[in-house]
Amino acid sequence: GDLNITLGTLSMSANDLNVGSSSVTDSGDIIITGTITQSASGTTTIKSSSAVTATVGGSGTITFYNLTFAPTVASEPTFTLGDGASQTITVDGTLTVGNGTNGVTITGATNDPAIDVNGSVSILAGGILIAPGSSSFTIAGDMTNNGTFTHSSGTVNFNGSGIQTINGSGTPAITFHNLTLSSGQTIK
């Protein structure tokens, strides 16, 4: 079903977490008013039920290591990042949108949270990632789009310390509205 943390901290360390199911109606919400942390290679996979509209947000601290939106049914669910103003969703590893087969939409445009990916962004076939329009969207690793990326007239900041690669065969491959690079940054 859903994951709600109203007080305290859920510290998952390197453990994996699966939220939602194709067999549970309207599953997949993660609402944090406390703290959720994950480190050292754990993966949170958010699955979906038929045509679900779910939220990943809350007023608390939200930090995942790897965050994957992997729909288990071909009903194209939509997941909204953030559920209010001034939220930050941090992914210390890889943000993966889709499973390469079933469609899924992940939107940061509705509630405009800051998205901080300290690793890579991977949009698989059938995946749609809609960036926030005015909040920060930072990526410290590579970006691969084999689905659809929508910039929402916002800015994407590539702030890694080494060479970062932007590639893909999506529709379109990748179009940015504003693109910012850190000082001395190399994009390939």
C-alpha positions as CSV (number, residue, x, y, z in Angstrom):
1,G,0.0,0.0,0.0
2,D,1.3,3.4,1.0
3,L,4.1,4.5,3.3
4,N,3.4,7.3,5.8
5,I,5.9,8.5,8.3
6,T,4.3,11.0,10.7
7,L,6.9,11.2,13.5
8,G,10.4,10.0,13.9
9,T,12.9,8.6,11.4
10,L,12.8,5.6,9.1
11,S,16.5,4.9,8.4
12,M,16.8,2.1,5.9
13,S,20.6,2.1,5.6
14,A,21.4,-0.1,2.5
15,N,18.1,-2.0,2.6
16,D,15.6,-1.9,-0.3
17,L,12.0,-0.6,0.1
18,N,9.1,-1.5,-2.2
19,V,6.0,0.7,-2.0
20,G,2.8,0.0,-3.8
21,S,1.6,-3.0,-5.8
22,S,-0.3,-3.7,-9.0
23,S,-2.9,-5.5,-6.9
24,V,-3.6,-2.7,-4.4
25,T,-5.9,0.1,-5.7
26,D,-4.4,3.6,-5.4
27,S,-1.1,2.4,-3.9
28,G,2.3,4.1,-4.0
29,D,2.1,7.3,-1.9
30,I,5.1,8.2,0.3
31,I,4.2,11.0,2.7
32,I,6.9,12.1,5.1
33,T,6.5,14.6,7.9
34,G,9.3,13.0,9.9
35,T,12.5,11.8,8.2
36,I,13.2,9.0,5.6
37,T,16.9,8.2,4.8
38,Q,18.5,5.5,2.7
39,S,22.2,5.1,2.1
40,A,24.9,2.9,0.8
41,S,23.2,1.4,-2.3
42,G,19.7,0.7,-1.2
43,T,16.8,1.2,-3.7
44,T,13.3,2.4,-3.1
45,T,11.0,1.1,-5.8
46,I,7.6,2.7,-6.2
47,K,5.2,0.4,-8.0
48,S,1.7,1.3,-9.0
49,S,-1.8,0.1,-9.3
50,S,-4.0,0.7,-12.3
51,A,-4.1,4.3,-13.4
52,V,-3.0,5.5,-9.9
53,T,-2.2,9.1,-9.1
54,A,0.2,9.0,-6.1
55,T,2.5,11.5,-4.3
56,V,6.0,11.4,-3.0
57,G,6.3,14.3,-0.6
58,G,5.7,15.7,2.8
59,S,7.1,18.4,5.1
60,G,9.9,16.2,6.4
61,T,13.4,15.3,5.2
62,I,13.2,13.0,2.1
63,T,16.5,11.3,1.1
64,F,16.7,8.1,-1.0
65,Y,19.8,6.4,-2.3
66,N,18.3,5.0,-5.5
67,L,14.7,5.9,-6.4
68,T,12.9,3.9,-9.1
69,F,9.4,4.4,-10.4
70,A,8.6,1.0,-11.9
71,P,5.0,0.5,-13.0
72,T,3.9,-3.1,-12.9
73,V,0.8,-2.6,-15.1
74,A,0.3,-0.9,-18.5
75,S,-2.0,1.7,-17.2
76,E,0.4,4.7,-17.2
77,P,0.2,5.9,-13.6
78,T,1.2,9.5,-12.6
79,F,3.4,10.2,-9.6
80,T,3.6,13.8,-8.2
81,L,6.8,14.9,-6.6
82,G,6.2,17.1,-3.6
83,D,2.8,17.9,-2.0
84,G,3.5,21.5,-1.0
85,A,5.9,24.4,-1.3
86,S,9.5,24.5,-0.2
87,Q,10.2,20.8,-0.3
88,T,13.4,19.1,-1.4
89,I,13.6,15.5,-2.6
90,T,17.1,14.2,-2.6
91,V,18.3,11.1,-4.5
92,D,21.9,10.3,-3.6
93,G,22.2,7.5,-6.3
94,T,20.2,7.1,-9.4
95,L,16.7,8.4,-10.2
96,T,15.1,5.9,-12.6
97,V,11.8,6.6,-14.4
98,G,10.0,3.6,-15.8
99,N,10.8,0.0,-16.4
100,G,11.3,0.1,-20.2
101,T,7.9,-1.4,-20.9
102,N,5.1,0.2,-19.1
103,G,4.4,3.9,-19.2
104,V,4.7,6.2,-16.2
105,T,4.7,9.9,-15.6
106,I,6.7,11.6,-12.8
107,T,6.0,15.3,-12.4
108,G,7.7,17.9,-10.5
109,A,5.7,20.7,-12.2
110,T,2.6,20.4,-10.1
111,N,4.0,21.4,-6.6
112,D,7.5,22.5,-7.8
113,P,9.8,20.8,-5.2
114,A,13.5,21.1,-5.4
115,I,15.0,17.9,-6.9
116,D,18.6,17.1,-6.0
117,V,20.0,14.1,-7.7
118,N,23.6,13.4,-6.6
119,G,23.9,10.6,-9.1
120,S,22.4,10.0,-12.5
121,V,18.9,10.4,-14.1
122,S,17.7,7.5,-16.3
123,I,14.4,7.8,-18.2
124,L,13.5,4.5,-19.7
125,A,11.3,3.8,-22.7
126,G,7.7,4.7,-21.7
127,G,8.9,6.9,-18.9
128,I,8.0,10.6,-18.7
129,L,9.9,13.0,-16.4
130,I,8.4,16.5,-16.0
131,A,10.9,18.9,-14.3
132,P,9.9,21.6,-11.8
133,G,9.3,25.0,-13.4
134,S,10.9,27.3,-10.9
135,S,12.6,25.2,-8.2
136,S,16.1,23.8,-8.6
137,F,16.7,20.6,-10.4
138,T,20.4,19.5,-10.0
139,I,22.1,16.4,-11.4
140,A,25.6,15.4,-10.4
141,G,25.8,12.4,-12.7
142,D,24.8,11.5,-16.2
143,M,21.4,12.0,-17.8
144,T,19.9,9.4,-20.2
145,N,16.6,9.9,-21.9
146,N,15.0,7.0,-23.8
147,G,11.5,8.2,-22.9
148,T,10.3,11.8,-22.6
149,F,11.8,14.7,-20.7
150,T,9.8,18.0,-20.3
151,H,11.7,21.0,-19.0
152,S,8.6,23.1,-17.8
153,S,10.6,26.2,-18.7
154,G,12.8,25.6,-15.7
155,T,16.6,25.3,-15.2
156,V,18.6,22.0,-15.0
157,N,21.9,22.4,-13.3
158,F,24.6,19.8,-13.9
159,N,26.9,20.2,-10.9
160,G,29.1,17.0,-10.9
161,S,32.8,17.1,-10.4
162,G,33.8,15.1,-13.5
163,I,32.7,14.6,-17.0
164,Q,28.9,14.2,-17.2
165,T,27.2,12.6,-20.2
166,I,23.8,13.6,-21.7
167,N,22.4,11.1,-24.2
168,G,19.4,9.1,-25.2
169,S,16.9,8.3,-28.0
170,G,13.8,9.8,-26.3
171,T,11.1,12.0,-27.8
172,P,12.8,14.5,-28.2
173,A,16.3,13.2,-27.3
174,I,16.6,16.0,-24.6
175,T,15.5,19.6,-24.8
176,F,16.4,22.0,-22.0
177,H,14.9,25.5,-21.4
178,N,17.8,26.7,-19.2
179,L,20.9,24.7,-18.7
180,T,23.5,25.6,-16.1
181,L,26.9,24.0,-15.7
182,S,29.1,24.2,-12.6
183,S,32.4,26.1,-12.9
184,G,34.9,24.0,-15.0
185,Q,32.2,21.3,-15.7
186,T,32.5,19.2,-18.9
187,I,29.4,17.8,-20.6
188,K,29.8,15.1,-23.2
